[in-house]
Amino acid sequence: MLLDPSMTIGQRFKHIRTEKGLSQAQLVDGICSIAVVSQIECDRKYPSAELWGKLADKLGVPLREIMGMQEKQMEASFQIEMIRVYIEKADYAHAVALIVEMDQRRDLLEHQRTELLVCHAECLIRDGKYEASLDVLLPFLDQQQAQQAIDDQKLCDTYNKLGNAFFKMRDFEKAYSAFEQGYRISKRLPEYSVVAARVAYNLGLTCNQLDYKNDAQRYLREAKEFFESVCDMTDVADTLFALAMATGNVEYLSRARTLYEGLNLEREANVAKLHFAYYIESQKDYHSALHKIDDARKVFERLGDVGMCTYSTARSALISIDHDDLPKAEEYLKQAEGFMEQMEALDDYLCAEFYRARALYNFQQKNYDQCILDSQTSSEMCAKMGLYAESAVSLQLSAEAYHYKGMNDTAFEVSKKAFELLRPRGKKI
């Protein structure tokens, strides 16, 4: 929609509303009062950034179309609020452009520059630009360690974002370190807040990945208690799912899936369904479990999530191998390989499962050379992420293959390496 750039925000807003064929009453239904819209269209008073976002959604246009060039003339505090809305709406390019432009302003207060930096990092993380987010966060946090110039709440939140960046990069050890620092700072806060709860949840999630199951349960239960107290059901569901992975508790997994379905979170509900089939149903009726994982994979395929398609089919192959159905396992491995070829960039966390499954399949087929290659690939992927227990499992399979090849000295050396991976690695909590 091309609009005259000289139009005021109110004129632009009214033009878009009438073009959409909406009356003021139709537009405000369930959002705000007609008086608010009247004030906007007369340029008398503008609402909060959050309300702007809701009105833009109702009009079905990007918020930046309503704001136009006048956005840059707003007060800095309002622009920062608008940036947060753009990030929530996944309008990352516009958010970054506004951040860069605002950063040139000389009238910004120090706390506003900090807000901009944190928003910039959040935007980059959500946009998948994790390395770039580290370039923003690490120098800032180094500066804070030398002389803390921000309050503990903001510092805690910044370490949480740093941990998120490392977690997304599958560097779980560095994520653990960042979340641990954020958690320690959260204990200095005068009252428990959503930031503290998110740090506890993320630390629990990372402990889960690193196989610190007892610590994971402690942090996750702490987060769950807070999320339940404020009725944040999405976070409750996420925490229940993570607790299920830490404890093996079927009830947690079932409750998480039920909540996801009630919240219409299709992907998350499907992940819970996949895990329930893999961990629980496969022990009772593996044919039924495979059928349900196939259904889950079809949903991931429809959603365009080829990574989870790879992971799902690898899990199906593992179930098939566990029940000595090697022809079925071969079918699933071929499917998984096809999905991997569609991935723009290989995700070690999702693909390590495929290589482990293929290594087990080749071991059963007595293709020991290929088993060794695949198991070592899986082991290296897991070790790179700090998943040493899983790395050791894959490496031990390689040792067994060497043993069956009659290479007992090599098998012994590989077993020693697997054992070394299982030794404590200096966890401080």
C-alpha positions as CSV (number, residue, x, y, z in Angstrom):
1,M,0.0,0.0,0.0
2,L,1.6,3.3,-1.2
3,L,0.7,6.2,1.0
4,D,1.7,9.9,0.8
5,P,4.7,10.3,3.1
6,S,3.5,13.8,4.1
7,M,0.4,12.3,5.8
8,T,0.3,12.4,9.5
9,I,0.0,9.2,11.5
10,G,-3.6,9.8,12.2
11,Q,-4.4,10.5,8.5
12,R,-2.5,7.4,7.5
13,F,-4.3,5.3,10.1
14,K,-7.7,6.5,9.0
15,H,-6.9,6.0,5.3
16,I,-5.9,2.4,6.0
17,R,-9.0,1.7,8.1
18,T,-11.4,3.0,5.5
19,E,-9.5,1.1,2.7
20,K,-10.0,-2.0,4.7
21,G,-13.7,-1.3,5.0
22,L,-13.8,-1.2,8.8
23,S,-15.8,1.2,10.9
24,Q,-14.3,2.6,14.1
25,A,-16.6,0.3,16.1
26,Q,-15.6,-2.8,14.1
27,L,-11.9,-2.0,14.5
28,V,-11.9,-1.4,18.2
29,D,-14.1,-4.5,19.1
30,G,-12.3,-6.3,21.9
31,I,-9.3,-4.0,21.7
32,C,-10.1,-0.5,23.0
33,S,-12.7,2.3,22.9
34,I,-13.9,4.3,19.9
35,A,-12.6,7.4,21.7
36,V,-9.1,6.1,21.4
37,V,-9.4,5.6,17.6
38,S,-11.0,9.1,17.3
39,Q,-8.0,10.6,19.1
40,I,-5.6,8.8,16.9
41,E,-7.3,9.9,13.6
42,C,-7.3,13.5,14.8
43,D,-3.7,13.3,15.9
44,R,-4.6,14.3,19.4
45,K,-3.2,11.4,21.3
46,Y,-1.4,8.2,20.4
47,P,-1.8,4.9,22.3
48,S,0.9,2.7,23.8
49,A,3.2,0.7,21.5
50,E,1.4,-2.5,22.6
51,L,-2.0,-1.1,21.6
52,W,-0.6,0.1,18.3
53,G,0.5,-3.5,17.7
54,K,-3.0,-4.8,18.3
55,L,-4.6,-2.3,16.0
56,A,-2.1,-3.0,13.3
57,D,-2.9,-6.7,13.6
58,K,-6.6,-6.0,13.3
59,L,-6.0,-3.9,10.2
60,G,-3.8,-6.7,8.8
61,V,-0.9,-4.4,7.9
62,P,2.7,-4.0,9.3
63,L,2.8,-1.5,12.0
64,R,5.6,0.4,10.2
65,E,3.0,1.2,7.4
66,I,0.9,3.1,9.9
67,M,3.8,4.9,11.6
68,G,5.6,6.1,8.5
69,M,8.4,8.5,8.7
70,Q,6.8,10.3,11.7
71,E,8.0,7.4,13.8
72,K,11.5,8.8,13.8
73,Q,10.2,12.0,15.3
74,M,8.8,10.4,18.4
75,E,10.3,10.5,21.9
76,A,13.1,8.0,22.4
77,S,11.2,6.1,25.1
78,F,8.3,5.5,22.8
79,Q,10.5,4.5,19.9
80,I,12.2,1.8,22.2
81,E,8.7,0.5,23.0
82,M,7.9,0.4,19.3
83,I,11.1,-1.6,18.7
84,R,10.0,-4.2,21.2
85,V,6.7,-4.5,19.3
86,Y,8.5,-4.9,16.0
87,I,10.6,-7.7,17.5
88,E,7.4,-9.4,18.8
89,K,5.9,-9.1,15.3
90,A,9.1,-10.6,13.8
91,D,9.7,-7.4,11.8
92,Y,13.4,-7.7,12.5
93,A,14.8,-5.7,9.6
94,H,12.8,-2.7,10.5
95,A,13.6,-3.1,14.2
96,V,17.4,-3.2,13.5
97,A,17.2,-0.2,11.2
98,L,15.4,1.8,13.9
99,I,17.9,0.7,16.5
100,V,20.9,1.7,14.4
101,E,19.4,5.1,13.6
102,M,18.5,5.7,17.3
103,D,22.0,4.8,18.4
104,Q,23.2,7.9,16.6
105,R,21.1,10.2,18.7
106,R,23.0,12.4,21.1
107,D,20.1,13.0,23.4
108,L,19.8,9.4,24.6
109,L,20.1,8.6,28.3
110,E,22.5,5.9,29.3
111,H,19.8,3.5,30.3
112,Q,18.1,4.0,26.9
113,R,21.3,3.0,25.2
114,T,21.4,-0.1,27.3
115,E,17.8,-0.8,26.3
116,L,18.7,-0.4,22.7
117,L,21.6,-2.8,23.0
118,V,19.5,-5.5,24.7
119,C,16.8,-5.1,22.1
120,H,19.4,-5.4,19.3
121,A,20.7,-8.6,20.8
122,E,17.2,-10.0,21.2
123,C,16.4,-9.1,17.6
124,L,19.5,-10.8,16.3
125,I,18.9,-14.0,18.4
126,R,15.3,-14.3,17.2
127,D,16.4,-13.7,13.6
128,G,18.9,-16.6,13.9
129,K,22.0,-14.4,13.8
130,Y,23.6,-15.8,16.9
131,E,27.2,-14.9,16.2
132,A,26.2,-11.3,15.6
133,S,24.3,-11.2,18.9
134,L,27.5,-12.3,20.7
135,D,29.3,-9.4,19.1
136,V,26.8,-7.1,20.7
137,L,26.5,-8.8,24.1
138,L,30.0,-10.0,25.0
139,P,31.8,-6.5,24.9
140,F,28.9,-5.0,26.9
141,L,29.1,-7.7,29.6
142,D,32.9,-7.5,29.8
143,Q,32.4,-3.8,30.5
144,Q,29.8,-4.6,33.2
145,Q,32.1,-7.0,34.9
146,A,34.7,-4.2,35.2
147,Q,32.2,-1.6,36.4
148,Q,28.5,-2.5,36.7
149,A,26.5,0.4,35.4
150,I,23.1,-1.2,35.2
151,D,20.8,-2.7,37.8
152,D,20.7,-6.4,38.6
153,Q,17.4,-7.0,36.9
154,K,18.8,-5.8,33.5
155,L,22.1,-7.6,34.1
156,C,20.3,-10.8,34.8
157,D,18.2,-10.4,31.6
158,T,21.3,-9.7,29.6
159,Y,23.1,-12.9,30.8
160,N,19.9,-14.7,30.0
161,K,20.0,-13.5,26.4
162,L,23.7,-14.4,26.2
163,G,22.8,-17.9,27.3
164,N,20.0,-18.1,24.8
165,A,22.4,-17.2,22.0
166,F,24.9,-20.0,23.0
167,F,22.0,-22.5,23.5
168,K,20.7,-21.8,20.0
169,M,24.2,-22.4,18.7
170,R,24.2,-25.7,20.5
171,D,27.1,-24.7,22.7
172,F,25.6,-26.0,25.9
173,E,28.6,-25.5,28.1
174,K,28.8,-21.8,27.4
175,A,25.1,-21.5,27.7
176,Y,25.3,-23.2,31.1
177,S,28.0,-20.7,32.2
178,A,25.9,-17.7,31.1
179,F,22.6,-18.9,32.6
180,E,24.5,-19.8,35.8
181,Q,25.8,-16.2,36.1
182,G,22.3,-14.9,35.4
183,Y,20.9,-17.2,38.1
184,R,23.4,-16.0,40.7
185,I,22.5,-12.4,39.9
186,S,18.7,-13.2,40.1
187,K,19.2,-14.2,43.8
188,R,20.2,-10.6,44.5
189,L,16.9,-9.3,43.2
190,P,14.5,-7.8,45.9
191,E,11.7,-10.0,44.6
192,Y,11.3,-13.0,42.3
193,S,10.4,-11.8,38.8
194,V,9.6,-13.3,35.4
195,V,13.3,-12.6,34.4
196,A,14.5,-14.7,37.3
197,A,12.0,-17.5,36.4
198,R,13.2,-17.5,32.8
199,V,16.8,-17.8,33.9
200,A,15.9,-20.7,36.2
201,Y,14.0,-22.4,33.4
202,N,16.8,-21.9,30.9
203,L,19.4,-23.1,33.4
204,G,17.2,-26.2,34.0
205,L,16.9,-26.8,30.3
206,T,20.6,-26.6,29.8
207,C,21.4,-28.9,32.8
208,N,19.0,-31.4,31.2
209,Q,21.0,-31.3,28.0
210,L,24.3,-31.7,29.9
211,D,22.8,-34.7,31.8
212,Y,22.8,-32.9,35.2
213,K,19.3,-34.3,35.9
214,N,19.0,-33.5,39.6
215,D,20.0,-29.9,39.1
216,A,17.7,-29.6,36.1
217,Q,14.7,-30.8,38.2
218,R,15.5,-28.2,40.9
219,Y,15.7,-25.3,38.6
220,L,12.7,-26.3,36.5
221,R,10.5,-26.8,39.6
222,E,11.4,-23.4,40.8
223,A,10.4,-21.9,37.4
224,K,7.2,-23.9,37.2
225,E,6.1,-22.6,40.6
226,F,6.4,-19.0,39.4
227,F,4.8,-19.5,36.0
228,E,1.9,-21.3,37.7
229,S,1.5,-18.4,40.2
230,V,1.1,-15.9,37.4
231,C,-1.0,-18.2,35.2
232,D,1.5,-18.1,32.3
233,M,0.3,-21.4,30.8
234,T,2.6,-21.5,27.8
235,D,5.6,-21.3,30.1
236,V,4.0,-23.8,32.4
237,A,3.7,-26.2,29.5
238,D,7.3,-25.7,28.4
239,T,8.5,-26.3,31.9
240,L,6.4,-29.5,32.3
241,F,7.8,-30.8,29.1
242,A,11.4,-30.1,30.3
243,L,10.6,-31.7,33.6
244,A,9.4,-34.8,31.7
245,M,12.7,-35.0,29.9
246,A,14.6,-34.6,33.2
247,T,12.5,-37.1,35.2
248,G,11.0,-39.5,32.8
249,N,7.6,-38.7,34.4
250,V,4.8,-39.6,32.0
251,E,2.3,-37.4,33.8
252,Y,4.4,-34.3,33.2
253,L,4.6,-35.2,29.5
254,S,0.9,-35.8,29.2
255,R,0.0,-32.5,31.0
256,A,2.4,-30.6,28.7
257,R,0.9,-32.0,25.6
258,T,-2.7,-31.3,26.8
259,L,-1.7,-27.7,27.6
260,Y,0.0,-27.2,24.2
261,E,-3.1,-28.5,22.4
262,G,-5.4,-26.2,24.5
263,L,-3.2,-23.3,23.5
264,N,-3.2,-24.3,19.8
265,L,0.6,-24.6,19.8
266,E,0.7,-27.2,17.1
267,R,4.4,-27.7,16.8
268,E,5.0,-28.0,20.5
269,A,2.1,-30.4,20.9
270,N,3.6,-32.5,18.1
271,V,7.0,-32.6,19.8
272,A,5.4,-33.8,23.0
273,K,3.5,-36.5,21.0
274,L,6.7,-37.6,19.3
275,H,8.5,-38.0,22.7
276,F,5.5,-39.8,24.2
277,A,5.5,-42.3,21.4
278,Y,9.3,-42.8,21.5
279,Y,9.8,-43.1,25.3
280,I,6.5,-44.6,26.4
281,E,4.4,-46.2,23.6
282,S,7.3,-47.9,21.9
283,Q,7.8,-50.1,25.0
284,K,4.2,-51.4,24.7
285,D,3.4,-51.5,21.0
286,Y,6.2,-50.4,18.7
287,H,4.0,-50.6,15.6
288,S,1.6,-48.1,17.1
289,A,4.5,-45.9,18.3
290,L,5.9,-45.8,14.7
291,H,2.5,-44.9,13.3
292,K,2.2,-42.0,15.8
293,I,5.7,-40.8,15.0
294,D,4.9,-41.0,11.3
295,D,1.8,-38.8,12.0
296,A,4.0,-36.3,13.9
297,R,6.5,-36.2,11.1
298,K,3.8,-35.4,8.6
299,V,2.9,-32.4,10.7
300,F,6.5,-31.2,10.9
301,E,6.7,-31.7,7.1
302,R,3.6,-29.5,6.6
303,L,5.1,-26.9,8.9
304,G,8.3,-26.9,6.8
305,D,10.4,-28.1,9.8
306,V,12.9,-30.4,8.0
307,G,15.1,-30.6,11.0
308,M,12.4,-32.2,13.1
309,C,11.5,-34.4,10.2
310,T,15.1,-35.7,10.2
311,Y,14.9,-36.2,14.0
312,S,11.5,-38.0,13.9
313,T,12.5,-40.5,11.2
314,A,15.8,-41.1,13.0
315,R,13.9,-41.9,16.2
316,S,11.6,-44.3,14.2
317,A,14.8,-46.0,12.9
318,L,16.0,-46.4,16.5
319,I,12.8,-48.0,17.6
320,S,12.8,-50.4,14.6
321,I,16.4,-51.4,15.3
322,D,15.5,-52.0,19.0
323,H,12.8,-54.4,17.8
324,D,15.0,-56.1,15.2
325,D,13.0,-54.8,12.3
326,L,16.0,-53.9,10.1
327,P,14.1,-53.5,6.8
328,K,11.9,-50.9,8.4
329,A,14.9,-49.2,10.0
330,E,16.5,-49.0,6.5
331,E,13.4,-47.3,5.1
332,Y,13.4,-44.7,7.9
333,L,17.1,-44.0,7.5
334,K,16.6,-43.3,3.8
335,Q,13.8,-40.9,4.7
336,A,16.0,-39.2,7.3
337,E,18.8,-38.8,4.8
338,G,16.5,-37.2,2.3
339,F,15.3,-34.7,4.9
340,M,18.9,-33.9,5.9
341,E,19.7,-33.0,2.3
342,Q,16.9,-30.4,2.5
343,M,18.4,-28.7,5.5
344,E,20.0,-25.3,4.8
345,A,22.6,-26.0,7.5
346,L,23.1,-29.2,9.4
347,D,21.9,-29.0,13.0
348,D,24.3,-31.1,15.1
349,Y,21.6,-31.7,17.8
350,L,19.1,-33.1,15.3
351,C,21.6,-34.9,13.0
352,A,23.6,-36.6,15.7
353,E,20.6,-38.8,16.3
354,F,20.5,-39.8,12.6
355,Y,24.2,-40.8,12.6
356,R,23.8,-42.8,15.8
357,A,20.8,-44.6,14.4
358,R,22.7,-45.4,11.1
359,A,25.7,-46.6,13.1
360,L,23.4,-49.0,15.1
361,Y,21.9,-50.2,11.9
362,N,25.2,-50.9,10.3
363,F,26.4,-52.6,13.4
364,Q,23.5,-55.0,13.2
365,Q,24.2,-55.6,9.5
366,K,27.9,-56.2,10.4
367,N,29.0,-53.3,8.3
368,Y,31.6,-52.4,10.9
369,D,33.6,-49.9,8.9
370,Q,30.5,-47.7,8.2
371,C,29.3,-48.2,11.8
372,I,32.7,-46.8,13.0
373,L,32.4,-43.8,10.7
374,D,28.8,-43.0,11.7
375,S,29.3,-43.5,15.4
376,Q,32.4,-41.3,15.5
377,T,30.5,-38.6,13.6
378,S,27.7,-38.8,16.1
379,S,30.2,-38.7,19.0
380,E,32.0,-35.7,17.6
381,M,28.7,-33.8,17.1
382,C,27.6,-34.5,20.6
383,A,31.0,-33.6,22.2
384,K,31.0,-30.3,20.3
385,M,27.8,-29.4,22.0
386,G,29.0,-30.5,25.4
387,L,26.8,-33.6,25.4
388,Y,29.5,-35.9,26.7
389,A,27.3,-38.7,28.0
390,E,25.7,-39.1,24.6
391,S,29.1,-38.7,22.9
392,A,30.4,-41.6,25.0
393,V,27.5,-43.8,24.0
394,S,28.2,-43.3,20.3
395,L,32.0,-43.8,20.8
396,Q,31.5,-47.0,22.7
397,L,29.5,-48.4,19.8
398,S,32.6,-47.6,17.6
399,A,34.7,-49.5,20.2
400,E,32.4,-52.6,19.9
401,A,32.7,-52.4,16.1
402,Y,36.5,-52.4,16.3
403,H,36.3,-55.4,18.6
404,Y,34.2,-57.4,16.1
405,K,36.7,-56.5,13.4
406,G,39.4,-58.2,15.6
407,M,41.1,-54.8,16.3
408,N,41.1,-55.3,20.1
409,D,43.9,-52.8,20.9
410,T,42.1,-50.0,19.0
411,A,38.8,-51.0,20.7
412,F,40.4,-50.7,24.1
413,E,41.8,-47.2,23.3
414,V,38.4,-46.0,22.0
415,S,36.7,-47.4,25.1
416,K,39.2,-45.4,27.2
417,K,38.2,-42.2,25.4
418,A,34.6,-43.0,25.9
419,F,35.2,-43.5,29.6
420,E,37.1,-40.2,29.8
421,L,34.1,-38.4,28.3
422,L,32.0,-39.6,31.3
423,R,34.3,-38.1,34.0
424,P,33.1,-35.0,35.9
425,R,34.0,-31.8,34.1
426,G,34.1,-29.2,36.8
427,K,30.4,-28.4,37.3
428,K,30.3,-25.8,40.1
429,I,26.6,-25.7,41.1
